[in-house]
Every structure is written in structure tokens, then in C-alpha cells.
Amino acid sequence: MSKATKRKHVVKEVLLDYVQPTENQRIVRVIGSPGNNLHEVETEEGDRFLASMPTKFRKNIWIKRGDFIIVDPIAEGEKVKAEIAFIIYKDHQRLLQKEGLWPLGFNKEDAEKKEKDSNKGAESQNTQSEKSGVVDEDDDTEDDSDLFVNTNRVYYEDSEEESESEEESEDEEEEKE
């Protein structure tokens, strides 16, 4: 089987198949990836360990921090205690929650994340509406600085009050001399 055909079948299996965890499999959340196809995972109880990625997923499927996966335990492992069996995407997660197979420990944290995200979204909408609501018609120059904000650069905002007070203090010093 060629690499492209293998990749096609693996991706199709991950995206379209619906898998329920067996009695010895666990649903865990990915915390990080130290390398060498290992992923640090956390159970609903808070236990942390490493899970290895099988060869069929390597260079075909990508896992990021916060994703959920189904793992098979490895009995002889000290640090690497599991192997990834299946990657859970949002639609799979919803189906598992409807069937009652989703770990309860992850539901609370997911609800908190959604609440934080919705709060951030509401705050950004408020700031955008404030910016767009105030239009100064006296300015002849167009200021495009609010269209794109580069988050990789530190932006220092100088207020006019500080610069005026500095000029006034310099003028007062000159008058004293």
C-alpha cells in the first residue's frame, strides 16, 4: 500500500468511524508533547502519564494540547503507560456525552472553558462596538492602526497628558534659572 493510500484510509478511519471505549480503555486529555511520538496525558482523576502514538498515526494525524483521545493501557510501562487507540474529535465527543460514556471530570472543565471563551468573545465584541461607534469627522487623516494589531509586538501607548506635563516641568525649570 502506498503512503498516500495508507494516509487516506487512516484519516478516513479517524474522521468517520465512531468508537466507544472498551472496559479497559480510557478517555484522557492531551496536556503536551515532549517529543518522540509521546504525548503527556491526564485522566479525569488528574493522573498524568505518557502515551505513545502508534506507527499508523505518525505523520498522518496531528494531536494538539487539549485534544481528547482513547488509550489502551500498557501493563509493563513505567513512564509510558498507554498507547493511543483513537483520537476523539468534537462530533465524537458530543455522541459520547449523549450516550453517557464521557468522563464526568472533563465535563466541568469543558464548561468552564466554554464560559471563559464566551466571556472573551463578549468583551471583544464590546470593544469593537465601542471603537466603531465613535467616529471623529474632524480628522482629515485616516488612521488604520485599529484594523490590524500585531500581537507579536509590544505596543506602548503614550498619553498626551504625560508629554504636556513633562514640557511644563521643563518650562518651569528654565524660568527658575
C-alpha positions in Angstrom: 0.0 0.0 0.0 1.4 3.4 -0.9 1.8 6.2 1.6 -1.0 8.3 0.1 -3.4 5.3 0.2 -2.4 4.5 3.8 -2.9 8.1 4.8 -6.3 8.3 3.1 -7.5 5.2 5.0 -6.1 6.3 8.4 -7.7 9.7 8.1 -11.0 8.2 6.9 -10.9 5.8 9.9 -10.3 8.6 12.4 -12.8 11.1 11.0 -15.7 8.8 10.1 -15.6 5.8 12.5 -17.4 6.0 15.8 -15.6 4.2 18.5 -16.8 3.5 22.0 -14.1 2.8 24.7 -14.0 -0.8 25.9 -13.8 -1.7 29.6 -10.0 -1.4 29.8 -9.7 1.7 27.5 -9.8 5.2 29.0 -10.6 8.6 27.7 -7.8 11.1 28.5 -6.9 14.7 27.6 -3.6 15.6 26.0 -1.5 18.0 28.1 1.6 18.3 26.0 4.0 16.6 23.6 7.6 16.1 24.9 8.6 14.5 21.6 9.5 11.1 20.1 5.8 10.5 19.3 5.0 10.6 23.0 2.2 12.7 24.5 1.6 13.6 28.1 -2.0 12.9 29.0 -4.2 13.4 32.1 -7.1 11.3 33.3 -10.3 12.7 34.8 -8.8 12.0 38.2 -5.8 14.1 37.5 -3.2 11.3 37.0 -0.6 12.2 34.4 1.5 9.8 32.3 2.9 9.4 28.8 1.0 7.8 25.9 2.8 6.6 22.7 1.4 7.2 19.3 1.2 4.1 17.1 3.0 4.0 13.8 -0.2 4.2 11.7 -0.9 7.7 13.1 2.6 9.1 12.8 2.9 11.9 10.2 -0.8 11.3 9.3 -2.8 12.6 12.3 -1.8 15.5 14.4 -2.7 15.9 18.1 -2.6 19.2 20.0 -2.8 20.2 23.6 -6.4 19.9 24.9 -7.5 17.2 22.5 -9.1 14.1 23.9 -8.0 10.5 23.0 -8.9 6.9 23.8 -5.9 5.0 25.1 -5.1 1.3 25.7 -3.1 0.7 28.9 0.4 -0.8 28.7 1.0 -3.1 31.8 4.8 -3.1 31.7 5.2 0.6 31.2 6.8 2.8 34.0 6.7 6.2 32.3 4.8 5.3 29.1 1.6 3.7 30.5 -0.6 3.7 27.4 -0.9 3.6 23.7 -3.2 5.8 21.7 -6.1 3.8 20.2 -8.3 6.6 18.8 -8.5 10.4 18.6 -11.7 12.0 19.6 -13.0 15.0 17.7 -15.8 17.3 18.7 -18.6 15.3 17.0 -17.4 12.1 18.6 -17.2 13.9 21.9 -20.9 15.0 21.6 -22.0 11.5 20.8 -20.1 10.0 23.8 -21.7 12.7 26.0 -25.2 11.9 24.8 -24.6 8.2 25.5 -23.3 8.8 29.0 -19.8 7.4 28.2 -18.0 10.7 28.7 -16.0 11.0 31.9 -17.6 13.4 34.4 -14.3 15.0 35.4 -13.9 16.5 31.9 -17.4 18.0 31.7 -16.8 20.6 34.5 -13.6 21.8 32.9 -15.1 21.9 29.4 -18.0 24.0 30.8 -15.5 26.4 32.4 -13.5 26.7 29.2 -16.7 27.5 27.2 -17.7 30.1 29.7 -14.3 31.8 29.6 -14.4 31.7 25.8 -17.8 33.2 25.7 -16.8 35.9 28.1 -13.7 36.7 25.9 -15.9 36.9 22.9 -18.4 39.2 24.5 -15.6 41.5 25.7 -14.0 41.7 22.2 -17.5 42.5 20.7 -17.9 45.3 23.2 -14.5 46.8 22.5 -15.2 46.5 18.7 -18.6 48.2 19.0 -17.0 51.0 21.1 -14.3 51.6 18.5 -16.8 51.6 15.6 -19.4 53.6 17.4 -17.2 56.7 17.9 -16.4 58.4 14.7 -14.4 61.7 14.6 -15.3 63.6 11.5 -12.8 66.4 12.1 -9.8 64.2 11.3 -8.7 64.5 7.7 -6.1 61.7 8.1 -7.2 58.1 8.1 -5.9 56.0 10.9 -5.6 52.4 10.0 -3.9 51.3 13.2 -7.0 49.7 14.6 -7.6 47.5 11.6 -4.7 45.1 12.4 -3.0 44.6 15.7 0.2 42.6 15.6 0.2 40.6 18.8 3.9 39.8 18.4 4.9 43.4 19.1 4.7 45.2 22.4 2.6 48.4 22.0 3.4 51.3 24.2 0.7 53.9 24.4 1.9 57.5 25.1 -0.7 59.7 26.6 -0.8 63.4 25.7 -1.2 64.4 29.4 2.2 62.9 30.3 4.0 64.7 27.5 2.4 68.0 28.3 3.3 67.7 32.0 6.9 67.0 31.0 7.0 70.1 28.8 5.5 72.2 31.5 8.0 71.0 34.1 10.9 71.7 31.7 9.5 75.3 31.1 9.2 75.9 34.8 12.8 74.8 35.4 14.1 77.2 32.7 12.1 80.1 34.2 13.6 79.5 37.6 17.2 79.7 36.2 
